Amino acid sequence: MKHILSKQVAEEAGITEPQAEKAVEAMVGYLKTRIPKETAAEIQNLFLADNE
């Protein structure tokens, strides 16, 4: 999932995939500080795990 999201961010933002991966990681980090811990763990597993 991370790869798919990073690729889409890279295409839409006109940046490289490594830059997009950092952006995705930053977004997940931000969300983790704003939502309940249980939900944050699910989001982290969904977006940062490499289990496409």
mmCIF entry with sequence, helices, sheets and N, C-alpha, C, O atoms, coordinates in Angstrom:
data_MODEL
# 
_entry.id   MODEL 
# 
_entity.id                         1 
_entity.type                       polymer 
_entity.pdbx_number_of_molecules   1 
# 
_entity_poly.entity_id                      1 
_entity_poly.type                           'polypeptide(L)' 
_entity_poly.nstd_linkage                   no 
_entity_poly.nstd_monomer                   no 
_entity_poly.pdbx_seq_one_letter_code       MKHILSKQVAEEAGITEPQAEKAVEAMVGYLKTRIPKETAAEIQNLFLADNE 
_entity_poly.pdbx_seq_one_letter_code_can   MKHILSKQVAEEAGITEPQAEKAVEAMVGYLKTRIPKETAAEIQNLFLADNE 
_entity_poly.pdbx_strand_id                 A 
# 
loop_
_entity_poly_seq.entity_id 
_entity_poly_seq.num 
_entity_poly_seq.mon_id 
_entity_poly_seq.hetero 
1 1  MET n 
1 2  LYS n 
1 3  HIS n 
1 4  ILE n 
1 5  LEU n 
1 6  SER n 
1 7  LYS n 
1 8  GLN n 
1 9  VAL n 
1 10 ALA n 
1 11 GLU n 
1 12 GLU n 
1 13 ALA n 
1 14 GLY n 
1 15 ILE n 
1 16 THR n 
1 17 GLU n 
1 18 PRO n 
1 19 GLN n 
1 20 ALA n 
1 21 GLU n 
1 22 LYS n 
1 23 ALA n 
1 24 VAL n 
1 25 GLU n 
1 26 ALA n 
1 27 MET n 
1 28 VAL n 
1 29 GLY n 
1 30 TYR n 
1 31 LEU n 
1 32 LYS n 
1 33 THR n 
1 34 ARG n 
1 35 ILE n 
1 36 PRO n 
1 37 LYS n 
1 38 GLU n 
1 39 THR n 
1 40 ALA n 
1 41 ALA n 
1 42 GLU n 
1 43 ILE n 
1 44 GLN n 
1 45 ASN n 
1 46 LEU n 
1 47 PHE n 
1 48 LEU n 
1 49 ALA n 
1 50 ASP n 
1 51 ASN n 
1 52 GLU n 
# 
_struct_asym.id          A 
_struct_asym.entity_id   1 
# 
loop_
_struct_conf.conf_type_id 
_struct_conf.id 
_struct_conf.pdbx_PDB_helix_id 
_struct_conf.beg_label_comp_id 
_struct_conf.beg_label_asym_id 
_struct_conf.beg_label_seq_id 
_struct_conf.pdbx_beg_PDB_ins_code 
_struct_conf.end_label_comp_id 
_struct_conf.end_label_asym_id 
_struct_conf.end_label_seq_id 
_struct_conf.pdbx_end_PDB_ins_code 
_struct_conf.beg_auth_comp_id 
_struct_conf.beg_auth_asym_id 
_struct_conf.beg_auth_seq_id 
_struct_conf.end_auth_comp_id 
_struct_conf.end_auth_asym_id 
_struct_conf.end_auth_seq_id 
_struct_conf.pdbx_PDB_helix_class 
_struct_conf.details 
_struct_conf.pdbx_PDB_helix_length 
HELX_P HELX_P1 AA1 LYS A 2  ? ALA A 13 ? LYS A 2  ALA A 13 1 ? 12 
HELX_P HELX_P2 AA2 GLU A 17 ? LYS A 32 ? GLU A 17 LYS A 32 1 ? 16 
HELX_P HELX_P3 AA3 LYS A 37 ? LEU A 48 ? LYS A 37 LEU A 48 1 ? 12 
# 
_struct_conf_type.id          HELX_P 
_struct_conf_type.criteria    ? 
_struct_conf_type.reference   ? 
# 
loop_
_atom_site.group_PDB 
_atom_site.id 
_atom_site.type_symbol 
_atom_site.label_atom_id 
_atom_site.label_alt_id 
_atom_site.label_comp_id 
_atom_site.label_asym_id 
_atom_site.label_entity_id 
_atom_site.label_seq_id 
_atom_site.pdbx_PDB_ins_code 
_atom_site.Cartn_x 
_atom_site.Cartn_y 
_atom_site.Cartn_z 
_atom_site.occupancy 
_atom_site.B_iso_or_equiv 
_atom_site.pdbx_formal_charge 
_atom_site.auth_seq_id 
_atom_site.auth_comp_id 
_atom_site.auth_asym_id 
_atom_site.auth_atom_id 
_atom_site.pdbx_PDB_model_num 
ATOM 1   N N  . MET A 1 1  ? 0.815  -1.194 0.000   1.00 0.00 ? 1  MET A N  1 
ATOM 2   C CA . MET A 1 1  ? 0.000  0.000  0.000   1.00 0.00 ? 1  MET A CA 1 
ATOM 3   C C  . MET A 1 1  ? 0.863  1.263  0.000   1.00 0.00 ? 1  MET A C  1 
ATOM 4   O O  . MET A 1 1  ? 0.547  2.245  -0.671  1.00 0.00 ? 1  MET A O  1 
ATOM 5   N N  . LYS A 1 2  ? 1.954  1.220  0.762   1.00 0.00 ? 2  LYS A N  1 
ATOM 6   C CA . LYS A 1 2  ? 2.834  2.388  0.818   1.00 0.00 ? 2  LYS A CA 1 
ATOM 7   C C  . LYS A 1 2  ? 3.365  2.733  -0.567  1.00 0.00 ? 2  LYS A C  1 
ATOM 8   O O  . LYS A 1 2  ? 3.409  3.900  -0.953  1.00 0.00 ? 2  LYS A O  1 
ATOM 9   N N  . HIS A 1 3  ? 3.768  1.699  -1.313  1.00 0.00 ? 3  HIS A N  1 
ATOM 10  C CA . HIS A 1 3  ? 4.321  1.933  -2.642  1.00 0.00 ? 3  HIS A CA 1 
ATOM 11  C C  . HIS A 1 3  ? 3.271  2.561  -3.563  1.00 0.00 ? 3  HIS A C  1 
ATOM 12  O O  . HIS A 1 3  ? 3.575  3.483  -4.320  1.00 0.00 ? 3  HIS A O  1 
ATOM 13  N N  . ILE A 1 4  ? 2.064  2.068  -3.498  1.00 0.00 ? 4  ILE A N  1 
ATOM 14  C CA . ILE A 1 4  ? 0.984  2.593  -4.344  1.00 0.00 ? 4  ILE A CA 1 
ATOM 15  C C  . ILE A 1 4  ? 0.707  4.053  -4.002  1.00 0.00 ? 4  ILE A C  1 
ATOM 16  O O  . ILE A 1 4  ? 0.606  4.899  -4.891  1.00 0.00 ? 4  ILE A O  1 
ATOM 17  N N  . LEU A 1 5  ? 0.586  4.339  -2.712  1.00 0.00 ? 5  LEU A N  1 
ATOM 18  C CA . LEU A 1 5  ? 0.304  5.709  -2.279  1.00 0.00 ? 5  LEU A CA 1 
ATOM 19  C C  . LEU A 1 5  ? 1.463  6.641  -2.625  1.00 0.00 ? 5  LEU A C  1 
ATOM 20  O O  . LEU A 1 5  ? 1.247  7.763  -3.083  1.00 0.00 ? 5  LEU A O  1 
ATOM 21  N N  . SER A 1 6  ? 2.686  6.176  -2.407  1.00 0.00 ? 6  SER A N  1 
ATOM 22  C CA . SER A 1 6  ? 3.861  6.997  -2.718  1.00 0.00 ? 6  SER A CA 1 
ATOM 23  C C  . SER A 1 6  ? 3.931  7.306  -4.210  1.00 0.00 ? 6  SER A C  1 
ATOM 24  O O  . SER A 1 6  ? 4.253  8.427  -4.606  1.00 0.00 ? 6  SER A O  1 
ATOM 25  N N  . LYS A 1 7  ? 3.628  6.311  -5.027  1.00 0.00 ? 7  LYS A N  1 
ATOM 26  C CA . LYS A 1 7  ? 3.649  6.520  -6.478  1.00 0.00 ? 7  LYS A CA 1 
ATOM 27  C C  . LYS A 1 7  ? 2.607  7.560  -6.884  1.00 0.00 ? 7  LYS A C  1 
ATOM 28  O O  . LYS A 1 7  ? 2.886  8.428  -7.711  1.00 0.00 ? 7  LYS A O  1 
ATOM 29  N N  . GLN A 1 8  ? 1.416  7.476  -6.310  1.00 0.00 ? 8  GLN A N  1 
ATOM 30  C CA . GLN A 1 8  ? 0.366  8.437  -6.643  1.00 0.00 ? 8  GLN A CA 1 
ATOM 31  C C  . GLN A 1 8  ? 0.743  9.843  -6.180  1.00 0.00 ? 8  GLN A C  1 
ATOM 32  O O  . GLN A 1 8  ? 0.540  10.813 -6.910  1.00 0.00 ? 8  GLN A O  1 
ATOM 33  N N  . VAL A 1 9  ? 1.288  9.954  -4.978  1.00 0.00 ? 9  VAL A N  1 
ATOM 34  C CA . VAL A 1 9  ? 1.720  11.261 -4.472  1.00 0.00 ? 9  VAL A CA 1 
ATOM 35  C C  . VAL A 1 9  ? 2.804  11.829 -5.379  1.00 0.00 ? 9  VAL A C  1 
ATOM 36  O O  . VAL A 1 9  ? 2.772  13.012 -5.716  1.00 0.00 ? 9  VAL A O  1 
ATOM 37  N N  . ALA A 1 10 ? 3.759  10.998 -5.777  1.00 0.00 ? 10 ALA A N  1 
ATOM 38  C CA . ALA A 1 10 ? 4.838  11.457 -6.650  1.00 0.00 ? 10 ALA A CA 1 
ATOM 39  C C  . ALA A 1 10 ? 4.297  11.981 -7.970  1.00 0.00 ? 10 ALA A C  1 
ATOM 40  O O  . ALA A 1 10 ? 4.717  13.034 -8.451  1.00 0.00 ? 10 ALA A O  1 
ATOM 41  N N  . GLU A 1 11 ? 3.362  11.238 -8.552  1.00 0.00 ? 11 GLU A N  1 
ATOM 42  C CA . GLU A 1 11 ? 2.792  11.662 -9.836  1.00 0.00 ? 11 GLU A CA 1 
ATOM 43  C C  . GLU A 1 11 ? 1.999  12.959 -9.706  1.00 0.00 ? 11 GLU A C  1 
ATOM 44  O O  . GLU A 1 11 ? 2.154  13.872 -10.517 1.00 0.00 ? 11 GLU A O  1 
ATOM 45  N N  . GLU A 1 12 ? 1.155  13.034 -8.689  1.00 0.00 ? 12 GLU A N  1 
ATOM 46  C CA . GLU A 1 12 ? 0.293  14.207 -8.553  1.00 0.00 ? 12 GLU A CA 1 
ATOM 47  C C  . GLU A 1 12 ? 1.044  15.446 -8.096  1.00 0.00 ? 12 GLU A C  1 
ATOM 48  O O  . GLU A 1 12 ? 0.685  16.563 -8.468  1.00 0.00 ? 12 GLU A O  1 
ATOM 49  N N  . ALA A 1 13 ? 2.086  15.256 -7.287  1.00 0.00 ? 13 ALA A N  1 
ATOM 50  C CA . ALA A 1 13 ? 2.833  16.404 -6.770  1.00 0.00 ? 13 ALA A CA 1 
ATOM 51  C C  . ALA A 1 13 ? 4.033  16.761 -7.649  1.00 0.00 ? 13 ALA A C  1 
ATOM 52  O O  . ALA A 1 13 ? 4.643  17.816 -7.477  1.00 0.00 ? 13 ALA A O  1 
ATOM 53  N N  . GLY A 1 14 ? 4.366  15.879 -8.586  1.00 0.00 ? 14 GLY A N  1 
ATOM 54  C CA . GLY A 1 14 ? 5.511  16.139 -9.454  1.00 0.00 ? 14 GLY A CA 1 
ATOM 55  C C  . GLY A 1 14 ? 6.832  16.039 -8.713  1.00 0.00 ? 14 GLY A C  1 
ATOM 56  O O  . GLY A 1 14 ? 7.751  16.819 -8.962  1.00 0.00 ? 14 GLY A O  1 
ATOM 57  N N  . ILE A 1 15 ? 6.929  15.067 -7.789  1.00 0.00 ? 15 ILE A N  1 
ATOM 58  C CA . ILE A 1 15 ? 8.160  14.860 -7.029  1.00 0.00 ? 15 ILE A CA 1 
ATOM 59  C C  . ILE A 1 15 ? 8.621  13.422 -7.241  1.00 0.00 ? 15 ILE A C  1 
ATOM 60  O O  . ILE A 1 15 ? 7.903  12.609 -7.823  1.00 0.00 ? 15 ILE A O  1 
ATOM 61  N N  . THR A 1 16 ? 9.826  13.120 -6.763  1.00 0.00 ? 16 THR A N  1 
ATOM 62  C CA . THR A 1 16 ? 10.348 11.767 -6.919  1.00 0.00 ? 16 THR A CA 1 
ATOM 63  C C  . THR A 1 16 ? 9.648  10.818 -5.939  1.00 0.00 ? 16 THR A C  1 
ATOM 64  O O  . THR A 1 16 ? 9.057  11.255 -4.951  1.00 0.00 ? 16 THR A O  1 
ATOM 65  N N  . GLU A 1 17 ? 9.723  9.521  -6.226  1.00 0.00 ? 17 GLU A N  1 
ATOM 66  C CA . GLU A 1 17 ? 9.110  8.540  -5.319  1.00 0.00 ? 17 GLU A CA 1 
ATOM 67  C C  . GLU A 1 17 ? 9.765  8.543  -3.934  1.00 0.00 ? 17 GLU A C  1 
ATOM 68  O O  . GLU A 1 17 ? 9.052  8.427  -2.938  1.00 0.00 ? 17 GLU A O  1 
ATOM 69  N N  . PRO A 1 18 ? 11.095 8.671  -3.830  1.00 0.00 ? 18 PRO A N  1 
ATOM 70  C CA . PRO A 1 18 ? 11.676 8.750  -2.477  1.00 0.00 ? 18 PRO A CA 1 
ATOM 71  C C  . PRO A 1 18 ? 11.155 9.966  -1.695  1.00 0.00 ? 18 PRO A C  1 
ATOM 72  O O  . PRO A 1 18 ? 10.927 9.878  -0.488  1.00 0.00 ? 18 PRO A O  1 
ATOM 73  N N  . GLN A 1 19 ? 10.969 11.091 -2.380  1.00 0.00 ? 19 GLN A N  1 
ATOM 74  C CA . GLN A 1 19 ? 10.408 12.264 -1.720  1.00 0.00 ? 19 GLN A CA 1 
ATOM 75  C C  . GLN A 1 19 ? 8.960  11.995 -1.303  1.00 0.00 ? 19 GLN A C  1 
ATOM 76  O O  . GLN A 1 19 ? 8.532  12.386 -0.217  1.00 0.00 ? 19 GLN A O  1 
ATOM 77  N N  . ALA A 1 20 ? 8.229  11.333 -2.167  1.00 0.00 ? 20 ALA A N  1 
ATOM 78  C CA . ALA A 1 20 ? 6.835  11.017 -1.868  1.00 0.00 ? 20 ALA A CA 1 
ATOM 79  C C  . ALA A 1 20 ? 6.739  10.045 -0.699  1.00 0.00 ? 20 ALA A C  1 
ATOM 80  O O  . ALA A 1 20 ? 5.835  10.168 0.127   1.00 0.00 ? 20 ALA A O  1 
ATOM 81  N N  . GLU A 1 21 ? 7.655  9.081  -0.612  1.00 0.00 ? 21 GLU A N  1 
ATOM 82  C CA . GLU A 1 21 ? 7.651  8.148  0.516   1.00 0.00 ? 21 GLU A CA 1 
ATOM 83  C C  . GLU A 1 21 ? 7.846  8.895  1.826   1.00 0.00 ? 21 GLU A C  1 
ATOM 84  O O  . GLU A 1 21 ? 7.190  8.591  2.822   1.00 0.00 ? 21 GLU A O  1 
ATOM 85  N N  . LYS A 1 22 ? 8.750  9.873  1.826   1.00 0.00 ? 22 LYS A N  1 
ATOM 86  C CA . LYS A 1 22 ? 8.957  10.679 3.035   1.00 0.00 ? 22 LYS A CA 1 
ATOM 87  C C  . LYS A 1 22 ? 7.710  11.482 3.364   1.00 0.00 ? 22 LYS A C  1 
ATOM 88  O O  . LYS A 1 22 ? 7.369  11.646 4.536   1.00 0.00 ? 22 LYS A O  1 
ATOM 89  N N  . ALA A 1 23 ? 7.028  11.980 2.349   1.00 0.00 ? 23 ALA A N  1 
ATOM 90  C CA . ALA A 1 23 ? 5.792  12.737 2.568   1.00 0.00 ? 23 ALA A CA 1 
ATOM 91  C C  . ALA A 1 23 ? 4.713  11.846 3.172   1.00 0.00 ? 23 ALA A C  1 
ATOM 92  O O  . ALA A 1 23 ? 3.997  12.264 4.081   1.00 0.00 ? 23 ALA A O  1 
ATOM 93  N N  . VAL A 1 24 ? 4.597  10.630 2.675   1.00 0.00 ? 24 VAL A N  1 
ATOM 94  C CA . VAL A 1 24 ? 3.610  9.673  3.204   1.00 0.00 ? 24 VAL A CA 1 
ATOM 95  C C  . VAL A 1 24 ? 3.942  9.349  4.657   1.00 0.00 ? 24 VAL A C  1 
ATOM 96  O O  . VAL A 1 24 ? 3.051  9.321  5.506   1.00 0.00 ? 24 VAL A O  1 
ATOM 97  N N  . GLU A 1 25 ? 5.206  9.106  4.944   1.00 0.00 ? 25 GLU A N  1 
ATOM 98  C CA . GLU A 1 25 ? 5.618  8.810  6.315   1.00 0.00 ? 25 GLU A CA 1 
ATOM 99  C C  . GLU A 1 25 ? 5.330  9.996  7.237   1.00 0.00 ? 25 GLU A C  1 
ATOM 100 O O  . GLU A 1 25 ? 4.904  9.803  8.376   1.00 0.00 ? 25 GLU A O  1 
ATOM 101 N N  . ALA A 1 26 ? 5.558  11.214 6.757   1.00 0.00 ? 26 ALA A N  1 
ATOM 102 C CA . ALA A 1 26 ? 5.269  12.401 7.551   1.00 0.00 ? 26 ALA A CA 1 
ATOM 103 C C  . ALA A 1 26 ? 3.775  12.534 7.815   1.00 0.00 ? 26 ALA A C  1 
ATOM 104 O O  . ALA A 1 26 ? 3.363  12.891 8.919   1.00 0.00 ? 26 ALA A O  1 
ATOM 105 N N  . MET A 1 27 ? 2.964  12.245 6.802   1.00 0.00 ? 27 MET A N  1 
ATOM 106 C CA . MET A 1 27 ? 1.518  12.322 6.954   1.00 0.00 ? 27 MET A CA 1 
ATOM 107 C C  . MET A 1 27 ? 1.037  11.318 7.998   1.00 0.00 ? 27 MET A C  1 
ATOM 108 O O  . MET A 1 27 ? 0.220  11.656 8.855   1.00 0.00 ? 27 MET A O  1 
ATOM 109 N N  . VAL A 1 28 ? 1.538  10.090 7.930   1.00 0.00 ? 28 VAL A N  1 
ATOM 110 C CA . VAL A 1 28 ? 1.145  9.068  8.893   1.00 0.00 ? 28 VAL A CA 1 
ATOM 111 C C  . VAL A 1 28 ? 1.592  9.490  10.297  1.00 0.00 ? 28 VAL A C  1 
ATOM 112 O O  . VAL A 1 28 ? 0.844  9.326  11.261  1.00 0.00 ? 28 VAL A O  1 
ATOM 113 N N  . GLY A 1 29 ? 2.791  10.023 10.412  1.00 0.00 ? 29 GLY A N  1 
ATOM 114 C CA . GLY A 1 29 ? 3.277  10.507 11.708  1.00 0.00 ? 29 GLY A CA 1 
ATOM 115 C C  . GLY A 1 29 ? 2.391  11.594 12.273  1.00 0.00 ? 29 GLY A C  1 
ATOM 116 O O  . GLY A 1 29 ? 2.101  11.605 13.469  1.00 0.00 ? 29 GLY A O  1 
ATOM 117 N N  . TYR A 1 30 ? 1.961  12.505 11.426  1.00 0.00 ? 30 TYR A N  1 
ATOM 118 C CA . TYR A 1 30 ? 1.069  13.575 11.866  1.00 0.00 ? 30 TYR A CA 1 
ATOM 119 C C  . TYR A 1 30 ? -0.273 13.009 12.314  1.00 0.00 ? 30 TYR A C  1 
ATOM 120 O O  . TYR A 1 30 ? -0.786 13.378 13.370  1.00 0.00 ? 30 TYR A O  1 
ATOM 121 N N  . LEU A 1 31 ? -0.834 12.121 11.518  1.00 0.00 ? 31 LEU A N  1 
ATOM 122 C CA . LEU A 1 31 ? -2.128 11.527 11.872  1.00 0.00 ? 31 LEU A CA 1 
ATOM 123 C C  . LEU A 1 31 ? -2.049 10.778 13.201  1.00 0.00 ? 31 LEU A C  1 
ATOM 124 O O  . LEU A 1 31 ? -2.994 10.810 13.989  1.00 0.00 ? 31 LEU A O  1 
ATOM 125 N N  . LYS A 1 32 ? -0.942 10.115 13.446  1.00 0.00 ? 32 LYS A N  1 
ATOM 126 C CA . LYS A 1 32 ? -0.790 9.354  14.686  1.00 0.00 ? 32 LYS A CA 1 
ATOM 127 C C  . LYS A 1 32 ? -0.893 10.240 15.914  1.00 0.00 ? 32 LYS A C  1 
ATOM 128 O O  . LYS A 1 32 ? -1.282 9.767  16.982  1.00 0.00 ? 32 LYS A O  1 
ATOM 129 N N  . THR A 1 33 ? -0.552 11.520 15.784  1.00 0.00 ? 33 THR A N  1 
ATOM 130 C CA . THR A 1 33 ? -0.629 12.430 16.932  1.00 0.00 ? 33 THR A CA 1 
ATOM 131 C C  . THR A 1 33 ? -2.026 13.009 17.108  1.00 0.00 ? 33 THR A C  1 
ATOM 132 O O  . THR A 1 33 ? -2.297 13.654 18.120  1.00 0.00 ? 33 THR A O  1 
ATOM 133 N N  . ARG A 1 34 ? -2.912 12.794 16.152  1.00 0.00 ? 34 ARG A N  1 
ATOM 134 C CA . ARG A 1 34 ? -4.230 13.420 16.172  1.00 0.00 ? 34 ARG A CA 1 
ATOM 135 C C  . ARG A 1 34 ? -5.402 12.466 16.348  1.00 0.00 ? 34 ARG A C  1 
ATOM 136 O O  . ARG A 1 34 ? -6.540 12.903 16.521  1.00 0.00 ? 34 ARG A O  1 
ATOM 137 N N  . ILE A 1 35 ? -5.130 11.161 16.304  1.00 0.00 ? 35 ILE A N  1 
ATOM 138 C CA . ILE A 1 35 ? -6.216 10.191 16.361  1.00 0.00 ? 35 ILE A CA 1 
ATOM 139 C C  . ILE A 1 35 ? -5.957 9.192  17.485  1.00 0.00 ? 35 ILE A C  1 
ATOM 140 O O  . ILE A 1 35 ? -4.840 9.117  17.997  1.00 0.00 ? 35 ILE A O  1 
ATOM 141 N N  . PRO A 1 36 ? -6.974 8.423  17.874  1.00 0.00 ? 36 PRO A N  1 
ATOM 142 C CA . PRO A 1 36 ? -6.783 7.423  18.938  1.00 0.00 ? 36 PRO A CA 1 
ATOM 143 C C  . PRO A 1 36 ? -5.680 6.424  18.593  1.00 0.00 ? 36 PRO A C  1 
ATOM 144 O O  . PRO A 1 36 ? -5.461 6.112  17.423  1.00 0.00 ? 36 PRO A O  1 
ATOM 145 N N  . LYS A 1 37 ? -4.990 5.926  19.616  1.00 0.00 ? 37 LYS A N  1 
ATOM 146 C CA . LYS A 1 37 ? -3.854 5.023  19.417  1.00 0.00 ? 37 LYS A CA 1 
ATOM 147 C C  . LYS A 1 37 ? -4.214 3.794  18.593  1.00 0.00 ? 37 LYS A C  1 
ATOM 148 O O  . LYS A 1 37 ? -3.430 3.361  17.748  1.00 0.00 ? 37 LYS A O  1 
ATOM 149 N N  . GLU A 1 38 ? -5.398 3.228  18.834  1.00 0.00 ? 38 GLU A N  1 
ATOM 150 C CA . GLU A 1 38 ? -5.799 2.029  18.099  1.00 0.00 ? 38 GLU A CA 1 
ATOM 151 C C  . GLU A 1 38 ? -5.910 2.317  16.600  1.00 0.00 ? 38 GLU A C  1 
ATOM 152 O O  . GLU A 1 38 ? -5.450 1.538  15.766  1.00 0.00 ? 38 GLU A O  1 
ATOM 153 N N  . THR A 1 39 ? -6.519 3.432  16.289  1.00 0.00 ? 39 THR A N  1 
ATOM 154 C CA . THR A 1 39 ? -6.680 3.822  14.892  1.00 0.00 ? 39 THR A CA 1 
ATOM 155 C C  . THR A 1 39 ? -5.321 4.152  14.276  1.00 0.00 ? 39 THR A C  1 
ATOM 156 O O  . THR A 1 39 ? -5.058 3.811  13.122  1.00 0.00 ? 39 THR A O  1 
ATOM 157 N N  . ALA A 1 40 ? -4.467 4.812  15.044  1.00 0.00 ? 40 ALA A N  1 
ATOM 158 C CA . ALA A 1 40 ? -3.133 5.164  14.561  1.00 0.00 ? 40 ALA A CA 1 
ATOM 159 C C  . ALA A 1 40 ? -2.341 3.911  14.203  1.00 0.00 ? 40 ALA A C  1 
ATOM 160 O O  . ALA A 1 40 ? -1.644 3.883  13.188  1.00 0.00 ? 40 ALA A O  1 
ATOM 161 N N  . ALA A 1 41 ? -2.445 2.885  15.027  1.00 0.00 ? 41 ALA A N  1 
ATOM 162 C CA . ALA A 1 41 ? -1.730 1.640  14.749  1.00 0.00 ? 41 ALA A CA 1 
ATOM 163 C C  . ALA A 1 41 ? -2.240 0.997  13.466  1.00 0.00 ? 41 ALA A C  1 
ATOM 164 O O  . ALA A 1 41 ? -1.454 0.468  12.679  1.00 0.00 ? 41 ALA A O  1 
ATOM 165 N N  . GLU A 1 42 ? -3.543 1.039  13.254  1.00 0.00 ? 42 GLU A N  1 
ATOM 166 C CA . GLU A 1 42 ? -4.115 0.479  12.030  1.00 0.00 ? 42 GLU A CA 1 
ATOM 167 C C  . GLU A 1 42 ? -3.632 1.249  10.803  1.00 0.00 ? 42 GLU A C  1 
ATOM 168 O O  . GLU A 1 42 ? -3.288 0.648  9.785   1.00 0.00 ? 42 GLU A O  1 
ATOM 169 N N  . ILE A 1 43 ? -3.608 2.558  10.898  1.00 0.00 ? 43 ILE A N  1 
ATOM 170 C CA . ILE A 1 43 ? -3.155 3.383  9.776   1.00 0.00 ? 43 ILE A CA 1 
ATOM 171 C C  . ILE A 1 43 ? -1.681 3.117  9.490   1.00 0.00 ? 43 ILE A C  1 
ATOM 172 O O  . ILE A 1 43 ? -1.280 2.978  8.334   1.00 0.00 ? 43 ILE A O  1 
ATOM 173 N N  . GLN A 1 44 ? -0.887 3.049  10.541  1.00 0.00 ? 44 GLN A N  1 
ATOM 174 C CA . GLN A 1 44 ? 0.536  2.780  10.334  1.00 0.00 ? 44 GLN A CA 1 
ATOM 175 C C  . GLN A 1 44 ? 0.734  1.435  9.664   1.00 0.00 ? 44 GLN A C  1 
ATOM 176 O O  . GLN A 1 44 ? 1.528  1.318  8.731   1.00 0.00 ? 44 GLN A O  1 
ATOM 177 N N  . ASN A 1 45 ? 0.024  0.424  10.125  1.00 0.00 ? 45 ASN A N  1 
ATOM 178 C CA . ASN A 1 45 ? 0.155  -0.901 9.506   1.00 0.00 ? 45 ASN A CA 1 
ATOM 179 C C  . ASN A 1 45 ? -0.308 -0.894 8.056   1.00 0.00 ? 45 ASN A C  1 
ATOM 180 O O  . ASN A 1 45 ? 0.289  -1.555 7.207   1.00 0.00 ? 45 ASN A O  1 
ATOM 181 N N  . LEU A 1 46 ? -1.349 -0.163 7.780   1.00 0.00 ? 46 LEU A N  1 
ATOM 182 C CA . LEU A 1 46 ? -1.889 -0.118 6.429   1.00 0.00 ? 46 LEU A CA 1 
ATOM 183 C C  . LEU A 1 46 ? -0.954 0.609  5.465   1.00 0.00 ? 46 LEU A C  1 
ATOM 184 O O  . LEU A 1 46 ? -0.672 0.108  4.377   1.00 0.00 ? 46 LEU A O  1 
ATOM 185 N N  . PHE A 1 47 ? -0.476 1.779  5.857   1.00 0.00 ? 47 PHE A N  1 
ATOM 186 C CA . PHE A 1 47 ? 0.287  2.609  4.941   1.00 0.00 ? 47 PHE A CA 1 
ATOM 187 C C  . PHE A 1 47 ? 1.792  2.385  4.958   1.00 0.00 ? 47 PHE A C  1 
ATOM 188 O O  . PHE A 1 47 ? 2.459  2.609  3.948   1.00 0.00 ? 47 PHE A O  1 
ATOM 189 N N  . LEU A 1 48 ? 2.330  1.953  6.071   1.00 0.00 ? 48 LEU A N  1 
ATOM 190 C CA . LEU A 1 48 ? 3.781  1.835  6.137   1.00 0.00 ? 48 LEU A CA 1 
ATOM 191 C C  . LEU A 1 48 ? 4.285  0.403  6.018   1.00 0.00 ? 48 LEU A C  1 
ATOM 192 O O  . LEU A 1 48 ? 5.479  0.189  5.806   1.00 0.00 ? 48 LEU A O  1 
ATOM 193 N N  . ALA A 1 49 ? 3.416  -0.563 6.146   1.00 0.00 ? 49 ALA A N  1 
ATOM 194 C CA . ALA A 1 49 ? 3.838  -1.953 5.967   1.00 0.00 ? 49 ALA A CA 1 
ATOM 195 C C  . ALA A 1 49 ? 3.986  -2.237 4.482   1.00 0.00 ? 49 ALA A C  1 
ATOM 196 O O  . ALA A 1 49 ? 3.198  -1.755 3.668   1.00 0.00 ? 49 ALA A O  1 
ATOM 197 N N  . ASP A 1 50 ? 4.970  -2.998 4.144   1.00 0.00 ? 50 ASP A N  1 
ATOM 198 C CA . ASP A 1 50 ? 5.202  -3.342 2.738   1.00 0.00 ? 50 ASP A CA 1 
ATOM 199 C C  . ASP A 1 50 ? 4.551  -4.687 2.422   1.00 0.00 ? 50 ASP A C  1 
ATOM 200 O O  . ASP A 1 50 ? 5.220  -5.622 1.981   1.00 0.00 ? 50 ASP A O  1 
ATOM 201 N N  . ASN A 1 51 ? 3.240  -4.773 2.652   1.00 0.00 ? 51 ASN A N  1 
ATOM 202 C CA . ASN A 1 51 ? 2.525  -6.025 2.409   1.00 0.00 ? 51 ASN A CA 1 
ATOM 203 C C  . ASN A 1 51 ? 1.432  -5.823 1.384   1.00 0.00 ? 51 ASN A C  1 
ATOM 204 O O  . ASN A 1 51 ? 0.264  -6.111 1.644   1.00 0.00 ? 51 ASN A O  1 
ATOM 205 N N  . GLU A 1 52 ? 1.806  -5.333 0.233   1.00 0.00 ? 52 GLU A N  1 
ATOM 206 C CA . GLU A 1 52 ? 0.824  -5.011 -0.814  1.00 0.00 ? 52 GLU A CA 1 
ATOM 207 C C  . GLU A 1 52 ? 0.059  -6.232 -1.181  1.00 0.00 ? 52 GLU A C  1 
ATOM 208 O O  . GLU A 1 52 ? -0.817 -6.175 -2.044  1.00 0.00 ? 52 GLU A O  1 
# 
